[in-house]
Amino acid sequence: MSAQQAVDATRVHHQLLPVNQIAYNPELPEDVKDGLQMMGYHLKKNNYMGDVQIITHINGQWQAASDKLGVGVSDVFEVKSRE
């Protein structure tokens, strides 16, 4: 997946307290929800789960991405040597 796809992917969080609660944002597929609930988890949809920025190197290329709902900005640029 690209850097932007990773930033845009659903986030999940399990704090361990309460033991059986998993928070998610923005959405989980219904089959995933059903599976988690069958395992005894209570699901809680959160409106906000942090602001994510990422820089990664994929297939020989640098990629940067920022959370569309956040305040960050990402970009990849080349720094040229003075040599």
N, CA, C and O atoms as a printed pandas DataFrame, in Angstrom:
     atom_number atom_name residue_name chain_id  residue_number  x_coord  y_coord  z_coord
0              1         N          MET        A               1    0.845   -1.177    0.000
1              2        CA          MET        A               1    0.000    0.000    0.000
2              3         C          MET        A               1    0.886    1.234    0.000
3              4         O          MET        A               1    2.012    1.206    0.496
4              5         N          SER        A               2    0.375    2.293   -0.550
5              6        CA          SER        A               2    1.134    3.543   -0.588
6              7         C          SER        A               2    1.116    4.208    0.791
7              8         O          SER        A               2    0.374    3.799    1.685
8              9         N          ALA        A               3    1.941    5.230    0.941
9             10        CA          ALA        A               3    1.970    5.968    2.201
10            11         C          ALA        A               3    0.592    6.575    2.491
11            12         O          ALA        A               3    0.126    6.531    3.630
12            13         N          GLN        A               4   -0.057    7.138    1.474
13            14        CA          GLN        A               4   -1.368    7.755    1.702
14            15         C          GLN        A               4   -2.417    6.717    2.058
15            16         O          GLN        A               4   -3.270    6.968    2.909
16            17         N          GLN        A               5   -2.367    5.553    1.420
17            18        CA          GLN        A               5   -3.309    4.490    1.770
18            19         C          GLN        A               5   -3.118    4.050    3.219
19            20         O          GLN        A               5   -4.093    3.764    3.914
20            21         N          ALA        A               6   -1.886    3.995    3.671
21            22        CA          ALA        A               6   -1.611    3.605    5.061
22            23         C          ALA        A               6   -2.160    4.639    6.036
23            24         O          ALA        A               6   -2.753    4.278    7.052
24            25         N          VAL        A               7   -1.969    5.914    5.736
25            26        CA          VAL        A               7   -2.482    6.974    6.608
26            27         C          VAL        A               7   -4.000    6.979    6.628
27            28         O          VAL        A               7   -4.608    7.242    7.666
28            29         N          ASP        A               8   -4.620    6.690    5.484
29            30        CA          ASP        A               8   -6.085    6.717    5.379
30            31         C          ASP        A               8   -6.751    5.447    5.919
31            32         O          ASP        A               8   -7.970    5.421    6.084
32            33         N          ALA        A               9   -5.984    4.408    6.193
33            34        CA          ALA        A               9   -6.549    3.134    6.639
34            35         C          ALA        A               9   -7.207    3.270    8.008
35            36         O          ALA        A               9   -6.867    4.157    8.791
36            37         N          THR        A              10   -8.151    2.377    8.280
37            38        CA          THR        A              10   -8.828    2.359    9.572
38            39         C          THR        A              10   -7.814    2.146   10.695
39            40         O          THR        A              10   -6.895    1.336   10.572
40            41         N          ARG        A              11   -7.993    2.870   11.770
41            42        CA          ARG        A              11   -7.134    2.721   12.947
42            43         C          ARG        A              11   -7.919    2.018   14.042
43            44         O          ARG        A              11   -9.116    2.248   14.217
44            45         N          VAL        A              12   -7.231    1.168   14.765
45            46        CA          VAL        A              12   -7.842    0.497   15.910
46            47         C          VAL        A              12   -6.952    0.714   17.121
47            48         O          VAL        A              12   -5.739    0.885   17.006
48            49         N          HIS        A              13   -7.591    0.702   18.286
49            50        CA          HIS        A              13   -6.844    0.927   19.530
50            51         C          HIS        A              13   -7.432    0.060   20.630
51            52         O          HIS        A              13   -8.641    0.058   20.862
52            53         N          HIS        A              14   -6.557   -0.678   21.304
53            54        CA          HIS        A              14   -6.953   -1.507   22.441
54            55         C          HIS        A              14   -6.087   -1.087   23.616
55            56         O          HIS        A              14   -4.892   -1.384   23.644
56            57         N          GLN        A              15   -6.668   -0.408   24.575
57            58        CA          GLN        A              15   -5.937    0.147   25.712
58            59         C          GLN        A              15   -5.676   -0.893   26.796
59            60         O          GLN        A              15   -4.848   -0.656   27.676
60            61         N          LEU        A              16   -6.341   -2.010   26.761
61            62        CA          LEU        A              16   -6.319   -3.078   27.759
62            63         C          LEU        A              16   -7.186   -2.765   28.964
63            64         O          LEU        A              16   -7.449   -3.658   29.770
64            65         N          LEU        A              17   -7.630   -1.555   29.112
65            66        CA          LEU        A              17   -8.600   -1.197   30.153
66            67         C          LEU        A              17   -9.635   -0.272   29.532
67            68         O          LEU        A              17   -9.248    0.831   29.147
68            69         N          PRO        A              18  -10.859   -0.597   29.404
69            70        CA          PRO        A              18  -11.427   -1.878   29.779
70            71         C          PRO        A              18  -10.905   -2.994   28.875
71            72         O          PRO        A              18  -10.612   -2.783   27.698
72            73         N          VAL        A              19  -10.800   -4.157   29.446
73            74        CA          VAL        A              19  -10.166   -5.296   28.811
74            75         C          VAL        A              19  -10.818   -5.675   27.485
75            76         O          VAL        A              19  -10.127   -6.092   26.556
76            77         N          ASN        A              20  -12.101   -5.539   27.386
77            78        CA          ASN        A              20  -12.808   -6.054   26.207
78            79         C          ASN        A              20  -13.293   -4.953   25.255
79            80         O          ASN        A              20  -14.245   -5.178   24.508
80            81         N          GLN        A              21  -12.665   -3.772   25.262
81            82        CA          GLN        A              21  -13.108   -2.686   24.393
82            83         C          GLN        A              21  -12.057   -2.360   23.336
83            84         O          GLN        A              21  -10.875   -2.211   23.644
84            85         N          ILE        A              22  -12.500   -2.252   22.098
85            86        CA          ILE        A              22  -11.642   -1.841   20.997
86            87         C          ILE        A              22  -12.265   -0.612   20.352
87            88         O          ILE        A              22  -13.437   -0.620   19.976
88            89         N          ALA        A              23  -11.470    0.443   20.229
89            90        CA          ALA        A              23  -11.911    1.666   19.561
90            91         C          ALA        A              23  -11.430    1.625   18.114
91            92         O          ALA        A              23  -10.392    1.034   17.815
92            93         N          TYR        A              24  -12.190    2.255   17.217
93            94        CA          TYR        A              24  -11.807    2.282   15.811
94            95         C          TYR        A              24  -12.242    3.591   15.164
95            96         O          TYR        A              24  -13.129    4.285   15.661
96            97         N          ASN        A              25  -11.597    3.913   14.044
97            98        CA          ASN        A              25  -11.936    5.098   13.270
98            99         C          ASN        A              25  -11.297    4.969   11.898
99           100         O          ASN        A              25  -10.141    4.549   11.854
100          101         N          PRO        A              26  -11.924    5.285   10.779
101          102        CA          PRO        A              26  -13.289    5.752   10.698
102          103         C          PRO        A              26  -14.306    4.621   10.646
103          104         O          PRO        A              26  -15.396    4.765   11.200
104          105         N          GLU        A              27  -13.992    3.509   10.004
105          106        CA          GLU        A              27  -14.985    2.441    9.877
106          107         C          GLU        A              27  -14.285    1.096    9.761
107          108         O          GLU        A              27  -13.185    1.001    9.216
108          109         N          LEU        A              28  -14.922    0.077   10.270
109          110        CA          LEU        A              28  -14.444   -1.300   10.127
110          111         C          LEU        A              28  -15.426   -2.059    9.252
111          112         O          LEU        A              28  -16.631   -1.818    9.326
112          113         N          PRO        A              29  -14.930   -2.978    8.418
113          114        CA          PRO        A              29  -15.854   -3.813    7.643
114          115         C          PRO        A              29  -16.765   -4.607    8.590
115          116         O          PRO        A              29  -16.356   -4.985    9.687
116          117         N          GLU        A              30  -17.980   -4.846    8.157
117          118        CA          GLU        A              30  -18.961   -5.548    8.995
118          119         C          GLU        A              30  -18.472   -6.929    9.429
119          120         O          GLU        A              30  -18.724   -7.338   10.562
120          121         N          ASP        A              31  -17.775   -7.658    8.547
121          122        CA          ASP        A              31  -17.303   -8.983    8.928
122          123         C          ASP        A              31  -16.242   -8.915   10.022
123          124         O          ASP        A              31  -16.157   -9.809   10.863
124          125         N          VAL        A              32  -15.428   -7.848   10.012
125          126        CA          VAL        A              32  -14.427   -7.660   11.069
126          127         C          VAL        A              32  -15.122   -7.331   12.388
127          128         O          VAL        A              32  -14.769   -7.871   13.437
128          129         N          LYS        A              33  -16.116   -6.436   12.325
129          130        CA          LYS        A              33  -16.890   -6.106   13.528
130          131         C          LYS        A              33  -17.536   -7.363   14.110
131          132         O          LYS        A              33  -17.451   -7.622   15.310
132          133         N          ASP        A              34  -18.182   -8.139   13.236
133          134        CA          ASP        A              34  -18.851   -9.363   13.687
134          135         C          ASP        A              34  -17.858  -10.317   14.340
135          136         O          ASP        A              34  -18.148  -10.891   15.390
136          137         N          GLY        A              35  -16.702  -10.489   13.733
137          138        CA          GLY        A              35  -15.692  -11.388   14.279
138          139         C          GLY        A              35  -15.193  -10.942   15.640
139          140         O          GLY        A              35  -15.037  -11.760   16.546
140          141         N          LEU        A              36  -14.938   -9.640   15.790
141          142        CA          LEU        A              36  -14.482   -9.113   17.079
142          143         C          LEU        A              36  -15.560   -9.257   18.148
143          144         O          LEU        A              36  -15.267   -9.608   19.291
144          145         N          GLN        A              37  -16.795   -8.988   17.775
145          146        CA          GLN        A              37  -17.892   -9.128   18.738
146          147         C          GLN        A              37  -18.099  -10.587   19.133
147          148         O          GLN        A              37  -18.436  -10.872   20.283
148          149         N          MET        A              38  -17.902  -11.512   18.197
149          150        CA          MET        A              38  -18.014  -12.933   18.529
150          151         C          MET        A              38  -16.899  -13.355   19.498
151          152         O          MET        A              38  -17.061  -14.315   20.251
152          153         N          MET        A              39  -15.782  -12.646   19.477
153          154        CA          MET        A              39  -14.696  -12.942   20.418
154          155         C          MET        A              39  -14.908  -12.257   21.767
155          156         O          MET        A              39  -14.089  -12.404   22.674
156          157         N          GLY        A              40  -16.014  -11.503   21.900
157          158        CA          GLY        A              40  -16.339  -10.886   23.177
158          159         C          GLY        A              40  -15.944   -9.428   23.322
159          160         O          GLY        A              40  -16.048   -8.867   24.413
160          161         N          TYR        A              41  -15.492   -8.808   22.246
161          162        CA          TYR        A              41  -15.097   -7.399   22.321
162          163         C          TYR        A              41  -16.302   -6.479   22.138
163          164         O          TYR        A              41  -17.233   -6.789   21.394
164          165         N          HIS        A              42  -16.264   -5.352   22.826
165          166        CA          HIS        A              42  -17.216   -4.267   22.628
166          167         C          HIS        A              42  -16.508   -3.242   21.758
167          168         O          HIS        A              42  -15.361   -2.882   22.022
168          169         N          LEU        A              43  -17.191   -2.772   20.720
169          170        CA          LEU        A              43  -16.584   -1.844   19.778
170          171         C          LEU        A              43  -17.089   -0.436   20.035
171          172         O          LEU        A              43  -18.263   -0.214   20.329
172          173         N          LYS        A              44  -16.164    0.505   19.915
173          174        CA          LYS        A              44  -16.503    1.911   20.129
174          175         C          LYS        A              44  -15.923    2.714   18.973
175          176         O          LYS        A              44  -14.709    2.737   18.769
176          177         N          LYS        A              45  -16.797    3.372   18.221
177          178        CA          LYS        A              45  -16.322    4.219   17.124
178          179         C          LYS        A              45  -15.898    5.568   17.699
179          180         O          LYS        A              45  -16.687    6.248   18.355
180          181         N          ASN        A              46  -14.657    5.946   17.451
181          182        CA          ASN        A              46  -14.136    7.243   17.897
182          183         C          ASN        A              46  -14.166    8.222   16.737
183          184         O          ASN        A              46  -13.951    7.837   15.587
184          185         N          ASN        A              47  -14.432    9.482   17.034
185          186        CA          ASN        A              47  -14.411   10.506   15.997
186          187         C          ASN        A              47  -12.994   10.928   15.647
187          188         O          ASN        A              47  -12.749   11.422   14.547
188          189         N          TYR        A              48  -12.053   10.739   16.578
189          190        CA          TYR        A              48  -10.682   11.190   16.358
190          191         C          TYR        A              48   -9.723   10.224   17.039
191          192         O          TYR        A              48   -9.906    9.872   18.205
192          193         N          MET        A              49   -8.706    9.801   16.308
193          194        CA          MET        A              49   -7.716    8.891   16.888
194          195         C          MET        A              49   -6.308    9.327   16.517
195          196         O          MET        A              49   -5.474    8.501   16.145
196          197         N          GLY        A              50   -6.048   10.599   16.614
197          198        CA          GLY        A              50   -4.706   11.095   16.360
198          199         C          GLY        A              50   -4.541   11.635   14.957
199          200         O          GLY        A              50   -5.373   11.416   14.076
200          201         N          ASP        A              51   -3.453   12.340   14.779
201          202        CA          ASP        A              51   -3.093   12.987   13.528
202          203         C          ASP        A              51   -1.823   12.289   13.026
203          204         O          ASP        A              51   -0.793   12.320   13.700
204          205         N          VAL        A              52   -1.891   11.670   11.865
205          206        CA          VAL        A              52   -0.792   10.822   11.400
206          207         C          VAL        A              52   -0.070   11.451   10.210
207          208         O          VAL        A              52   -0.694   11.948    9.273
208          209         N          GLN        A              53    1.260   11.415   10.272
209          210        CA          GLN        A              53    2.106   11.740    9.135
210          211         C          GLN        A              53    3.058   10.563    8.955
211          212         O          GLN        A              53    3.438    9.912    9.928
212          213         N          ILE        A              54    3.444   10.291    7.709
213          214        CA          ILE        A              54    4.336    9.168    7.450
214          215         C          ILE        A              54    5.317    9.531    6.347
215          216         O          ILE        A              54    4.975   10.223    5.388
216          217         N          ILE        A              55    6.532    9.053    6.504
217          218        CA          ILE        A              55    7.547    9.097    5.455
218          219         C          ILE        A              55    8.048    7.669    5.332
219          220         O          ILE        A              55    8.419    7.051    6.329
220          221         N          THR        A              56    8.061    7.139    4.109
221          222        CA          THR        A              56    8.478    5.753    3.914
222          223         C          THR        A              56    9.218    5.601    2.590
223          224         O          THR        A              56    9.120    6.450    1.704
224          225         N          HIS        A              57    9.938    4.534    2.477
225          226        CA          HIS        A              57   10.692    4.231    1.261
226          227         C          HIS        A              57   10.127    2.932    0.688
227          228         O          HIS        A              57   10.340    1.858    1.250
228          229         N          ILE        A              58    9.405    3.033   -0.436
229          230        CA          ILE        A              58    8.728    1.886   -1.036
230          231         C          ILE        A              58    9.196    1.730   -2.481
231          232         O          ILE        A              58    9.143    2.677   -3.265
232          233         N          ASN        A              59    9.651    0.538   -2.819
233          234        CA          ASN        A              59   10.071    0.230   -4.187
234          235         C          ASN        A              59   11.052    1.263   -4.746
235          236         O          ASN        A              59   10.948    1.677   -5.901
236          237         N          GLY        A              60   12.006    1.669   -3.904
237          238        CA          GLY        A              60   13.045    2.593   -4.359
238          239         C          GLY        A              60   12.644    4.048   -4.411
239          240         O          GLY        A              60   13.404    4.880   -4.908
240          241         N          GLN        A              61   11.465    4.376   -3.909
241          242        CA          GLN        A              61   11.014    5.767   -3.934
242          243         C          GLN        A              61   10.554    6.205   -2.551
243          244         O          GLN        A              61    9.928    5.440   -1.817
244          245         N          TRP        A              62   10.872    7.444   -2.211
245          246        CA          TRP        A              62   10.381    8.027   -0.974
246          247         C          TRP        A              62    8.953    8.494   -1.167
247          248         O          TRP        A              62    8.607    9.061   -2.204
248          249         N          GLN        A              63    8.125    8.252   -0.162
249          250        CA          GLN        A              63    6.733    8.720   -0.173
250          251         C          GLN        A              63    6.441    9.393    1.163
251          252         O          GLN        A              63    6.954    8.987    2.206
252          253         N          ALA        A              64    5.621   10.410    1.112
253          254        CA          ALA        A              64    5.176   11.102    2.323
254          255         C          ALA        A              64    3.674   11.287    2.242
255          256         O          ALA        A              64    3.124   11.482    1.158
256          257         N          ALA        A              65    3.011   11.227    3.385
257          258        CA          ALA        A              65    1.559   11.401    3.414
258          259         C          ALA        A              65    1.152   11.977    4.761
259          260         O          ALA        A              65    1.795   11.731    5.781
260          261         N          SER        A              66    0.079   12.742    4.745
261          262        CA          SER        A              66   -0.471   13.338    5.961
262          263         C          SER        A              66   -1.944   13.030    6.072
263          264         O          SER        A              66   -2.637   12.842    5.072
264          265         N          ASP        A              67   -2.410   12.981    7.299
265          266        CA          ASP        A              67   -3.816   12.764    7.599
266          267         C          ASP        A              67   -4.628   13.914    7.018
267          268         O          ASP        A              67   -4.377   15.076    7.338
268          269         N          LYS        A              68   -5.596   13.598    6.168
269          270        CA          LYS        A              68   -6.422   14.630    5.526
270          271         C          LYS        A              68   -7.243   15.428    6.539
271          272         O          LYS        A              68   -7.597   16.579    6.285
272          273         N          LEU        A              69   -7.544   14.816    7.686
273          274        CA          LEU        A              69   -8.339   15.501    8.707
274          275         C          LEU        A              69   -7.474   16.248    9.717
275          276         O          LEU        A              69   -7.998   16.940   10.589
276          277         N          GLY        A              70   -6.168   16.116    9.607
277          278        CA          GLY        A              70   -5.256   16.731   10.566
278          279         C          GLY        A              70   -4.693   18.050   10.070
279          280         O          GLY        A              70   -5.173   18.634    9.099
280          281         N          VAL        A              71   -3.664   18.497   10.766
281          282        CA          VAL        A              71   -3.063   19.790   10.443
282          283         C          VAL        A              71   -1.708   19.651    9.769
283          284         O          VAL        A              71   -1.119   20.657    9.372
284          285         N          GLY        A              72   -1.201   18.442    9.629
285          286        CA          GLY        A              72    0.125   18.235    9.059
286          287         C          GLY        A              72    0.144   18.338    7.545
287          288         O          GLY        A              72   -0.879   18.190    6.878
288          289         N          VAL        A              73    1.327   18.595    7.026
289          290        CA          VAL        A              73    1.557   18.634    5.590
290          291         C          VAL        A              73    2.788   17.789    5.320
291          292         O          VAL        A              73    3.769   17.862    6.061
292          293         N          SER        A              74    2.745   16.992    4.273
293          294        CA          SER        A              74    3.890   16.150    3.957
294          295         C          SER        A              74    4.312   16.369    2.519
295          296         O          SER        A              74    3.495   16.694    1.657
296          297         N          ASP        A              75    5.610   16.187    2.270
297          298        CA          ASP        A              75    6.134   16.338    0.922
298          299         C          ASP        A              75    7.487   15.644    0.873
299          300         O          ASP        A              75    8.159   15.493    1.894
300          301         N          VAL        A              76    7.873   15.230   -0.309
301          302        CA          VAL        A              76    9.196   14.666   -0.545
302          303         C          VAL        A              76    9.907   15.612   -1.497
303          304         O          VAL        A              76    9.354   16.006   -2.524
304          305         N          PHE        A              77   11.113   15.968   -1.157
305          306        CA          PHE        A              77   11.869   16.861   -2.033
306          307         C          PHE        A              77   13.326   16.414   -2.061
307          308         O          PHE        A              77   13.797   15.725   -1.156
308          309         N          GLU        A              78   14.016   16.808   -3.094
309          310        CA          GLU        A              78   15.405   16.430   -3.274
310          311         C          GLU        A              78   16.306   17.554   -2.782
311          312         O          GLU        A              78   16.087   18.724   -3.096
312          313         N          VAL        A              79   17.311   17.191   -2.014
313          314        CA          VAL        A              79   18.314   18.152   -1.557
314          315         C          VAL        A              79   19.557   17.918   -2.391
315          316         O          VAL        A              79   20.149   16.839   -2.346
316          317         N          LYS        A              80   19.958   18.936   -3.159
317          318        CA          LYS        A              80   21.106   18.801   -4.047
318          319         C          LYS        A              80   22.375   19.205   -3.308
319          320         O          LYS        A              80   22.395   20.168   -2.542
320          321         N          SER        A              81   23.414   18.453   -3.556
321          322        CA          SER        A              81   24.714   18.724   -2.960
322          323         C          SER        A              81   25.345   19.949   -3.628
323          324         O          SER        A              81   25.082   20.222   -4.799
324          325         N          ARG        A              82   26.174   20.683   -2.887
325          326        CA          ARG        A              82   26.862   21.856   -3.449
326          327         C          ARG        A              82   28.149   21.474   -4.158
327          328         O          ARG        A              82   28.875   22.355   -4.618
328          329         N          GLU        A              83   28.444   20.228   -4.256
329          330        CA          GLU        A              83   29.698   19.784   -4.868
330          331         C          GLU        A              83   29.794   20.109   -6.319
331          332         O          GLU        A              83   30.798   19.791   -6.958
